[in-house]
Amino acid sequence: MRHPIPSPTSVDAWLAAAAAQLRTAGIASSRLDSELLLSHVLQRPRHWLHAHGDSTLLHEQQVQAEQLLTRRLRHEPLAYLVGHKEFYGRDFAISPAVLVPRPETEQMITLLLQLIQPTQSIIADVGTGSGILAITAQLELPQCKVDAYDISLEALAIAQYNSKQHGATSVKFIQSDLLAAAQQHYDVILANLPYVNPTWQRDDRETAHEPALALFAEDDGLALISTLLAQTEQWLAPSGLLILEADPCQHSRIIARAAAHQLTHVRSEGYALAFTK
């Protein structure tokens, strides 16, 4: 049970009280989260909070901050509360219809930029979600053509919004179950597909708020990845590049399954692994 913060209160007092409650709830980033919540409510950057700690919150500001704090204490992801999350140096709109971007997914972009060849110019992002990979690929490699696939219309709506916000309007968004709707070969396929085995032991207090469709897969988490590996036989161009994300404990099995589809493992970077055809 949480205790409302007395009103009226200053910025510093609210932050200290909120951080204490978040810490008690087992949220390690308690101070940072409290600052990001209040920054969102006040529409001010965090450094403003540091410089104006004596400022008194208006009643409606405190009410809104308290509502968000209550949700964060239930371990609702911060990105859903403030509506955005940073990825590869850019801010992306996020909603409960899509997975919250993880820092480890940036490793896929690292591999893409390291391994893509000058002759490779057509990219598919399979399971695009909020569009972070497709849009980042388009912005980092403006000479390339990028198609983004997702089965969820809600996710595609978020991705399209993000593409407009970042000026990546040439990305084409396609509703599809993996590459079922594909109509051309791709030089590069990116795919951060669901790979969590529902039986794994994990702290699910935050992932419980995320769409199960974007997290979990059967066959020890490899069902969708295995289906995509088979689809590369038809849709990945000769000498093409495939970049996946999966838990490192799954990498050896993915590499073995990929070999059965004429895919050679060339490099790994954290959670990301790359293959050539």
C-alpha positions as CSV (number, residue, x, y, z in Angstrom):
1,M,0.0,0.0,0.0
2,R,1.4,3.4,-1.0
3,H,1.2,6.6,0.9
4,P,0.2,9.8,-1.0
5,I,2.8,12.5,-1.0
6,P,1.5,15.5,1.0
7,S,0.3,18.6,-1.0
8,P,1.5,21.2,-1.7
9,T,5.0,20.0,-2.2
10,S,8.2,21.1,-4.0
11,V,9.9,19.4,-6.9
12,D,12.7,18.1,-4.6
13,A,10.3,16.8,-2.0
14,W,8.1,15.0,-4.5
15,L,11.2,13.4,-6.2
16,A,12.6,12.2,-2.9
17,A,9.3,10.7,-1.7
18,A,8.6,9.1,-5.0
19,A,12.0,7.6,-5.3
20,A,11.7,6.1,-1.8
21,Q,8.4,4.4,-2.7
22,L,9.8,3.1,-5.9
23,R,12.9,1.8,-4.1
24,T,10.6,0.0,-1.6
25,A,8.8,-1.6,-4.5
26,G,12.0,-3.1,-5.8
27,I,12.6,-0.7,-8.7
28,A,16.3,-0.3,-9.0
29,S,16.2,2.9,-11.1
30,S,14.0,4.6,-8.5
31,R,15.5,8.1,-8.6
32,L,15.8,8.2,-12.4
33,D,12.2,6.9,-12.8
34,S,10.8,9.5,-10.5
35,E,12.7,12.3,-12.4
36,L,11.4,11.0,-15.8
37,L,7.8,10.8,-14.5
38,L,7.9,14.4,-13.1
39,S,9.7,15.6,-16.2
40,H,7.0,14.2,-18.3
41,V,4.2,15.8,-16.2
42,L,5.9,19.2,-16.2
43,Q,7.0,18.9,-19.8
44,R,10.5,20.0,-18.6
45,P,13.9,18.4,-19.1
46,R,15.5,16.6,-16.1
47,H,18.1,19.3,-15.7
48,W,15.3,21.8,-15.1
49,L,14.1,19.7,-12.2
50,H,17.7,19.8,-10.7
51,A,17.8,23.6,-11.1
52,H,14.3,24.3,-9.7
53,G,14.0,21.9,-6.8
54,D,12.3,24.6,-4.6
55,S,9.5,25.1,-7.1
56,T,6.0,24.2,-5.8
57,L,4.0,21.8,-7.9
58,L,0.5,22.9,-8.9
59,H,-2.3,20.7,-7.6
60,E,-3.2,19.3,-11.0
61,Q,0.5,18.5,-11.7
62,Q,0.8,16.6,-8.4
63,V,-2.4,14.7,-9.1
64,Q,-1.1,13.6,-12.5
65,A,2.3,12.7,-11.1
66,E,0.7,10.7,-8.4
67,Q,-1.4,8.7,-10.9
68,L,1.7,7.8,-12.9
69,L,3.7,6.9,-9.8
70,T,0.9,4.5,-8.7
71,R,1.1,2.8,-12.1
72,R,4.9,2.6,-12.0
73,L,4.7,1.1,-8.5
74,R,2.7,-1.7,-10.1
75,H,5.7,-2.2,-12.4
76,E,4.1,-0.9,-15.5
77,P,7.0,-0.1,-17.8
78,L,8.1,3.5,-17.7
79,A,8.0,3.8,-21.5
80,Y,4.2,3.1,-21.5
81,L,3.7,5.8,-18.8
82,V,5.6,8.5,-20.7
83,G,4.8,7.3,-24.2
84,H,8.3,7.1,-25.6
85,K,11.6,5.3,-25.4
86,E,15.1,6.1,-26.7
87,F,16.7,3.7,-29.2
88,Y,20.0,4.2,-31.0
89,G,20.0,7.9,-30.1
90,R,16.5,8.6,-31.3
91,D,13.2,8.9,-29.4
92,F,10.4,6.6,-30.4
93,A,6.7,6.6,-29.5
94,I,5.7,3.5,-27.6
95,S,2.3,2.1,-26.5
96,P,1.2,-1.1,-24.8
97,A,0.5,-2.5,-28.3
98,V,4.3,-2.9,-28.8
99,L,7.3,-4.3,-26.9
100,V,9.4,-1.8,-25.0
101,P,12.7,-1.4,-26.9
102,R,15.7,-3.0,-25.2
103,P,19.3,-1.7,-25.3
104,E,20.5,-5.1,-26.5
105,T,18.5,-4.7,-29.7
106,E,20.9,-2.0,-30.8
107,Q,23.4,-4.8,-31.3
108,M,21.4,-5.8,-34.4
109,I,22.1,-2.3,-35.9
110,T,25.8,-2.7,-35.0
111,L,26.0,-5.9,-37.0
112,L,24.0,-4.5,-39.9
113,L,26.4,-1.5,-40.3
114,Q,29.4,-3.8,-39.9
115,L,28.3,-6.5,-42.4
116,I,26.1,-4.9,-45.1
117,Q,27.8,-4.8,-48.5
118,P,27.6,-1.9,-51.0
119,T,25.6,-4.0,-53.4
120,Q,23.0,-4.8,-50.7
121,S,20.2,-2.3,-50.8
122,I,16.8,-4.0,-50.1
123,I,16.1,-4.6,-46.4
124,A,13.2,-6.4,-44.7
125,D,12.4,-5.9,-41.0
126,V,10.2,-8.8,-39.9
127,G,8.2,-8.3,-36.7
128,T,8.8,-4.6,-36.8
129,G,6.7,-3.7,-33.7
130,S,7.3,0.1,-33.0
131,G,9.5,0.3,-36.2
132,I,12.7,1.0,-34.4
133,L,14.9,-1.4,-36.5
134,A,13.3,-0.5,-39.9
135,I,13.4,3.3,-39.2
136,T,16.9,3.2,-37.8
137,A,18.1,1.1,-40.8
138,Q,16.5,3.6,-43.2
139,L,18.1,6.6,-41.4
140,E,21.5,5.1,-41.1
141,L,21.5,3.7,-44.6
142,P,19.5,6.2,-46.6
143,Q,20.5,4.6,-49.9
144,C,18.5,1.4,-49.0
145,K,14.9,0.5,-49.5
146,V,13.2,-0.9,-46.3
147,D,10.0,-2.9,-45.9
148,A,8.7,-3.5,-42.4
149,Y,6.4,-6.5,-41.7
150,D,4.2,-7.1,-38.7
151,I,1.0,-9.2,-38.0
152,S,-0.4,-6.5,-35.6
153,L,-2.2,-3.5,-37.1
154,E,-1.9,-1.7,-33.8
155,A,1.9,-2.1,-33.9
156,L,2.0,-1.0,-37.6
157,A,0.1,2.2,-36.6
158,I,2.7,3.0,-34.0
159,A,5.5,2.2,-36.5
160,Q,4.0,4.4,-39.2
161,Y,3.7,7.3,-36.7
162,N,7.4,6.9,-35.8
163,S,8.4,6.8,-39.4
164,K,6.7,10.2,-40.0
165,Q,8.2,11.7,-36.8
166,H,11.7,10.8,-37.9
167,G,11.3,11.6,-41.6
168,A,11.7,8.0,-42.6
169,T,8.6,8.1,-44.8
170,S,10.1,5.8,-47.5
171,V,9.7,2.8,-45.2
172,K,6.9,0.6,-46.5
173,F,4.8,-1.1,-43.8
174,I,3.1,-4.4,-44.6
175,Q,0.7,-6.5,-42.5
176,S,1.9,-10.0,-42.6
177,D,2.5,-13.2,-40.6
178,L,6.3,-13.1,-40.9
179,L,7.1,-13.1,-44.7
180,A,3.8,-14.6,-45.8
181,A,3.0,-11.5,-47.8
182,A,6.4,-11.0,-49.3
183,Q,6.6,-10.3,-53.0
184,Q,10.3,-9.8,-53.6
185,H,13.8,-11.0,-52.5
186,Y,15.7,-9.2,-49.9
187,D,19.4,-8.5,-49.6
188,V,19.1,-8.2,-45.8
189,I,16.5,-9.5,-43.4
190,L,16.3,-8.2,-39.8
191,A,14.1,-10.0,-37.3
192,N,13.7,-9.4,-33.6
193,L,11.0,-12.0,-33.2
194,P,9.4,-13.4,-30.0
195,Y,11.9,-15.8,-28.4
196,V,11.0,-16.1,-24.8
197,N,10.0,-19.6,-23.6
198,P,6.9,-19.1,-21.4
199,T,8.3,-21.6,-18.9
200,W,11.6,-19.7,-18.3
201,Q,12.1,-18.5,-14.8
202,R,12.0,-14.7,-14.9
203,D,10.8,-11.5,-13.2
204,D,7.6,-11.0,-15.1
205,R,6.3,-8.0,-13.1
206,E,7.1,-5.7,-16.0
207,T,6.9,-8.0,-19.0
208,A,3.3,-8.9,-17.8
209,H,2.3,-5.5,-19.1
210,E,3.8,-6.1,-22.6
211,P,2.0,-7.9,-25.5
212,A,2.5,-11.6,-25.2
213,L,2.4,-11.8,-29.0
214,A,5.6,-9.9,-29.1
215,L,7.4,-11.9,-26.3
216,F,6.6,-15.6,-26.3
217,A,7.1,-18.4,-28.7
218,E,6.6,-22.2,-28.5
219,D,9.4,-24.8,-29.2
220,D,11.5,-23.4,-26.3
221,G,11.1,-19.9,-27.8
222,L,12.3,-20.9,-31.3
223,A,9.1,-21.5,-33.2
224,L,8.9,-18.2,-35.1
225,I,12.6,-18.0,-35.7
226,S,12.6,-21.5,-37.1
227,T,9.7,-20.6,-39.5
228,L,11.6,-17.5,-40.7
229,L,14.7,-19.6,-41.2
230,A,12.7,-21.7,-43.6
231,Q,11.3,-18.7,-45.3
232,T,14.8,-17.4,-46.1
233,E,15.2,-20.1,-48.7
234,Q,12.6,-18.3,-50.8
235,W,13.0,-14.7,-49.8
236,L,16.7,-14.0,-48.9
237,A,18.7,-13.2,-51.9
238,P,21.9,-15.2,-52.7
239,S,24.8,-13.9,-50.5
240,G,22.1,-12.2,-48.4
241,L,22.4,-11.3,-44.8
242,L,20.1,-12.4,-42.0
243,I,20.4,-10.7,-38.5
244,L,18.4,-12.1,-35.6
245,E,18.0,-11.5,-31.9
246,A,17.7,-14.3,-29.3
247,D,18.9,-15.1,-25.9
248,P,22.5,-16.2,-26.0
249,C,21.5,-19.6,-24.5
250,Q,19.5,-20.2,-27.8
251,H,22.3,-19.3,-30.2
252,S,23.8,-22.7,-30.7
253,R,20.5,-24.3,-31.6
254,I,19.6,-21.4,-34.0
255,I,23.0,-21.8,-35.7
256,A,22.4,-25.5,-36.1
257,R,18.9,-25.0,-37.5
258,A,20.1,-22.2,-39.8
259,A,22.7,-24.5,-41.3
260,A,19.9,-26.8,-42.5
261,H,18.7,-23.8,-44.6
262,Q,22.1,-23.1,-46.2
263,L,22.7,-20.2,-43.8
264,T,26.3,-19.7,-42.4
265,H,26.8,-18.1,-39.0
266,V,29.3,-15.2,-39.5
267,R,29.2,-13.1,-36.3
268,S,27.5,-12.6,-32.9
269,E,27.2,-9.4,-30.9
270,G,25.6,-9.9,-27.5
271,Y,22.0,-11.0,-28.2
272,A,22.3,-10.5,-32.0
273,L,23.6,-13.1,-34.4
274,A,24.2,-12.8,-38.2
275,F,24.2,-15.3,-41.0
276,T,25.0,-15.2,-44.7
277,K,23.3,-17.3,-47.4
